[in-house]
Amino acid sequence: MFYVYIIYSKTFDVYYKGFSENVDQRLIYHNENRSRYTANKGPWELVYLKGFETKKEALVEELRLKKLNRASIEALIQNHK
């Protein structure tokens, strides 16, 4: 499976959208400051996760999410719970 995820930093009140085959490991990576954009902005928590059968589908969805504004991201997260 391929996953698109959104993580949230309460400390900096910011969302990050990404793609991974192993979301648990990727979250650890973000929280260990090993990703340039998310470094020193944590702690990060997973707030949205969606799985896809193909890498292409997941990457298309990641690109769509990255184009959304904050209100749309927050609505997506609320509707996904």
Secondary structure, DSSP 8 states (H G I E B T S, - for coil): -EEEEEEEETTTTEEEEEEES-HHHHHHHHHTT-STTTTTS--EEEEEEEEESSHHHHHHHHHHHHHS-HHHHHHHHHHH-
